[in-house]
């Protein structure tokens, strides 16, 4: 293939990479098209989407100048324009229609939390079973500073709030400021939690973080009378609502002609009716891109290399001069920072925060996203987080409806969601323990372990294993 700008000696290598990918991807694409047509019928979107994915997979873009930017650029473009073409997409067999924009917001937020946990677990190798605490602290930060909760105590305090009655009591700080405050606050909490606990290793660290994760929902549930002082911090089991939505502000509204607040947003843009949920989605997508950028930059930094050294061998890292406590604490702080931002934005999206949102199963759920996608690989975590979040929001319900309709049963599939997630993890551990998209380092580790095991069996049996 004659590729402009590709040297002659590289063209043969390009062709060698292209042919097997094209054959493998073509077989899978044809099989997928046939499967969808049989169960869901033919649509133009099926051919177009399959062709785009085949082109992204089959062509070795990394061998072309600036080609490494093609796949992420196309992925970002497809994500941004998702509200425009979502209604025209085909139905996936068994799973039904693609996620709604409302579900896509939740998926994006949970992916943010999974990337934050990946810094702690995937980069630094610290097993954290209490990550839900950072999510909860971010959500309650939004509840304290963007709701009428403290109205009786502080009166009327408004700082840059948009779409809120100027006479509304309580703190009403702009959500954009609250997101920053929530990230910094949870980062500090991460440091305070990390300092006494990160001297532990392995199972002991997991047990201690599990304890923090269990403490948080109890404080949230009983915080309406904090430690018997009569101070109402969390409003107990009733939670805190309503929480202010984000807004554009008077300046941006004046420049663009848009309404100031998200909830009253209703406009036609590029031929499509755009409402508040689409703007929530695009804002969440922007926060996710910021999280991905920071995570990748941290991974490739000096600090990121220190995290990976600790994950591989803590004793060797210490011998090479890596300050263990300080490096581990930075990992906790970075993970907590993104968890706090995600929690604050999710609380604003839902319009409230409640203690039942912060139980231990959320920590396990986010950890499953990291394990499923591939610990240490940002792109794998995005895939694993998006898939499990979709199953939790819509996927299992769609699967149950499809099964009941075709088989005449009456099974409430979402009722067994944690059992289903457990089966998915067991299957992954048996057949692909490194995750869906493993990091290059972990993939090499598993290949080396397999090679060592095969060589060991060869030596013991005195010949090849039949």
N, C-alpha and C positions, 0 to 999 in steps of 0.2 A: 504493500500500500504506500502510495506517495504522499507523505505528510509534509506540508510546507514547514520549513524551519527545522526538520528532523534530519540529522546527518545520515549519510548513506550507510555507515556502519551500524547505526541504531535502527534502521528500517527493518532489517532482518530480525532483530531481537523484538521489535514491535510486533511484527507479523507472527512470530512464535508465541508471544503472549496473547495476541488477539484471537487466534484460531481456536485454541481449547476453551477459552472463555465464551466465545461466540457459540460454539457447539453446545457446551454445557448449559449456558443461559438460554439458548434457543430451544433446547429440549424441555427445560423447565417452563419456559414461557408458553410453548404450544400446549403442554399438558395443563397449565393453569387456565388458559383460554378455553380449552375443551371442557374442563371441569365446571367453570363458571357458566358457560353456555348451557350445559346440561341441566344445572340446578337453578340458575337465575335468569337465563336468557341472554341474547346478544345485545350489547350496547356499544356505541362508538367509544365511550370512555374506557371500556375494557381494552380495546386495541391501543388507544393512545397511551394510557397509563402503563401498559405492559411494555410498549415500545420504548418509552422513556426510561423505565427501570432497566430494560435490557441494554440500552445504550450506556447508561451509567455504570453498569456492571461489566459489560463485555470489553469496552474500550479501555486499554491501559493508560488512562489519562495522566498518570504520574510520570510517564515517559515523555510527555509533550511539555514544551515550555509553558509555564503558568497553568499546566493541566491540573495540578493539585488543588486548584481553586474551583474547578468545574463542579465536582460533586457537591461540596458544601454550598456553593452558590446556587445551584439548582435546587437543593434541598430547602434552603432558606426561602427562595422564591416560591416554591410549592407551598411551604408553610404559610407564608404571608397571604397568598391568594386563595387559601383553602376555603374561606367563607363564600367565595365566588363560584367555585365549581363543585362544592360538596353535594349540592342537591342533584347534580347531573351524574354522579358516580354510580357505578353498578353495585348490586348487593353481593356481598361475599357469602359463599355457601356456608351454612350453619351459623355464621356470625351476623348475618343480616346487613343493614345499611351501615355506611361509614359513620364514625362518631359525629354527633351534633356539635355545633360550635360551643354550646354550653359545656358539654363533656370535654371538649378539647381544652377549655380553660383549666378544668380540674386536672386533666392529664399533664398539662404544661407545668402546673404548680408542683405536682408530685414529682415530676422529672427534676425540677429544681432541687427539691429536698433530697432526691436520690443522688444527684451530683454532689451535693454538700456532704452527704454521708460517705460517698465514694472517696472524698479527700481523707476522711478519717480511717475508713476500712480498707479501701483499695490502694491508696498511696502509702499511708503510714502503717498499715497492718494492725490497727488498734480496733478490736472488736467492741463496738458500741451498741448496747441493747437499750439505750435510753434516749435515742435521738428525738423521740417525740417530745421530750421536755423543751428542746429548743424551738420546735414548731409551736408548742403551746405558749411559750414566752413571747414569741413574735406576735401571735394572735392576740394575746391579752394586752400587749403594748398598744396595738391598734385599738383595742377596746377601751383602754384607759384614756387615750389621747384623741380619740375621734368618735366619741359617743357622749350621751348625756349621763353617763354613770356617776360621775362625781359632781353632778349639778348642784346638789344640796350643800356641798362643802365649798366649792370654788366659785359658784355663781355662773357667770357667763364669760368664757374665755375663748375667743376666736383668733386663730393665727393662720391666715391664708386658706381658710376652708371655702369650699365651693359647693353650691347646691344645698346649703344648710341654712335654715332660718336664722337670720342674724340674732334673733332673740332667744334661740335655743340655749338651754342651760348646759353646763359641763364644759369639758375641754373639747374643742373642735379645731385641731391642728390639721393642716393639709396632709393628706395621705402620703404625698410624695416625701414630705419631711418625716412622717411617721415611719415609712419604710427604712429610711436611713437610721433613725433612732432605734428601730427594732433590731436592725442588723448589728449596730454597735453594742446595744444592750445585751443581746444574746451572745455576742462575741466575748464580752466581758464575763458573762456568766459561764461561758465555756472555759475561760481561763481559770475562774475560781473553782469550777468543778474539777478541772484537769490537774491543778497544782497538788491536791492531796491524793488523787487517785492514780495518776499516770506513773507512779513508782511501781505499781503492780503490773503483772504481765498475764497474758493469756486468759484462762478461765476466771482468775480472780478479778481482773479488770472488767470482764463481761458481767460478773455478778454485781460489782459495785455500780456500774452504769445502769444495770437493770434496776437496782435500788432507787437511783435518781429518777429513772423513768416511771417507777411506781409511786414515788412521792408526789410528782407533779399533778396527776389527776386527783389525788386526794386533797391537795391544797386547793385546786380549782373547785372541787365539790364542796369543801367546807370553808372556803375563804370568805363567806358572807359574815363570819364572826371569827376573824383571824386570831387564833390562839386565845380565844376567850376575851379579846379586848373590845369587841363590839365594832371593830373596823371592818367595813364591807369592801374587800379587795376584788373579789371575783363574782359577787352576786350569787354564789352557791350553784345549786343544780339548775337554776333558771337561766344561767348564763347572762351575758351582756349583749343587748341589742336595742336599737339598731346601731350599726357602725356606719360611719360616713363613707360614701363611695368616693373614688378619685374624681378629679375634675381638671379641666384644662386651665382654668384661671382666666381672668378678664383680659390679660394681655394677648394670650394665644387666641382666645375667642374673638378679640378685635381684629387680629391679623388674618384669621382664616374664615371668619363669619360663622364658625361653629358655635353651638350652645356651650355654656361654661361647664356644665356637669354631665357626667356619663349617662345618668338615668333619663335625662330629657333629650338625649341624643337620638335623633331620628332624621336621617338624611339620605339622599340618593347620590351614590358615588360610583362612577363608571358603570352606570346602568343597573346597580343593585341597591336595594333598600338596606341601609346600614343602621343598626341600632346599638344600644348600650352593650349587649353581650359581645358583639364583634369588636368593639373598642376594648373591652376587658380582655378579649383574646389577644389582640395585637399588643396590648401593654404587657400581658403575661409572656408573650413571645419575645418581646424586647428584654424583659428581665431574664428570661432563659438564655438568650444569646449572650447577655452580660455575664451570666453565671458560667456558661461554657467557655467564654473567652478567658475569664479569670482562672478557671480550673486548668485549662490547657497551659496558660502562661505559668501558673504555679508549678505544674508538673515538670515543666522544662527549666525551671529556675534552679538556683543553687539550693534553695529550701526544699524544692520538690525532690531533688536528687538525694538530699539528706533523709527525707521521708522514706524513699524507696530503699535506701541503705538500711534504715532501721527495720523496715518490713522484712528484708532479706535475712539479716543477721544483726540483731541488736548489739551483741557483744563485739562483733567485728567493727560495727559502726562507731561504737564508743572508743575502741582502740585506735581508730583512725581520726579521732578528734571531734566527732559529731556530738554536740551537747544534747544528750538524750531528753532531759526534761523540757528544755526550752523548745526543742524541735517538735516534740509531741504536743506540747501546749499550743504551739502555733497551728498544728493540724486541727486540734479541737476548736480553737478560736475561729479558724477559717470555715470549718464545717458548720459551726453554730451560726456564723454570720449569715450564710445563705439560707439556713433553715429558718432563721428569724425573719428574713425578708419574705420568704415564701409563706410563712405562717401569717404575717401581717397582711399580705396581699389577699390570701385566701379568706381571711376573716372579713376583709372589706368586700370581697366578691360575694360571699354568702350573706353579708349584712348582719352577722352576729357570731359569737363564739360561745361554745358550751362545753362543759366538762367531759361529756361523752365522746368528744372528738379526739381525746388525748390519752386513750388507754394504751396498754402495752402492745396490743396487736398492731397498732399503727407503726411502731418501731420495727416490729418483725416484718411487716408488709413492705416498708421502705428498704430494709435489709435484703429482702427477697428480690427486689428490683435490681439491686447492685449485683447480687450473686447470679441472677438469671442472665443479665446483660453481659457480665464479665468484669470482675473486680479490677480496677485500675484503668479501664478503658472508658473514656467519656462517651464515645459513640455507642458502645455496648450498653452502658447504663441508660442512655437515652432510649434505646430500643426496648430494653427490659422494663424500664419505668413506664414508658408509654403503653406497652402491651398489658402489663398487670393493672395499671390504672384504668385502662379501657375495659378490661374484664370486670373490674370492681364496679365501674359506673354503669356500663351498658351491656358489655359483652355477655356476661353470664345470663342476664335477663333475656337477651335476644336468643341465646342458645337454648334456654329453657322453653321459650315460646316456640321455637322451631321444632324442638323435639316433641313437645306436647301436641303441636298441630299435626305433625306427620305420623306420630305413633299412637295418638289418642290417649296419652297418659296425662297425669296431672302432677308433675314433679316441679317443686319449687327449687330450681337449680341454684339461685343466689343464696339459699339457706345453707348450702354446703360449700361456700366459697373458700373457706380456709382449708378444708379437706382437698379441694381441687388445687389450690395453690401448693399444698404440700405434695400432692402427686406430681405436679409439674416440676418441683424442685428435686424430688427423688429421681425422676426420669432424667433430669439434667445432670445430676451427680453421677448417674450410672453411665450415660452415653456421652456427655460433653461437660465434664466437671470444670473446665476453664471458662464456661459461659458462652453465650451466643457469639459475641465478638470479643475474644480475649485480647488482652494487651500482648504485645510482641514478647515481652519478658516472661509473662506467665505461660504463654503458649510454648515457648522454648523450654521452660521448666518442666511442663508435663511431657513434652516429647523426650526430654532427657531422662525423666523418671521411667518412661516406658522402655527406652533403650536399655537402661540399667537393669530393669527387671528381666527383659528378654535375655540379656547377656548372662545374668546370674542363673537363670533356669538352664541355659545352655551348658554352663560350666558344671552345675550340680548333676545333671542327667548324663553328662558325657556326650552330648550330641544335641541336635535340634529337637525342639518340642513338636510332637506330632499333633 
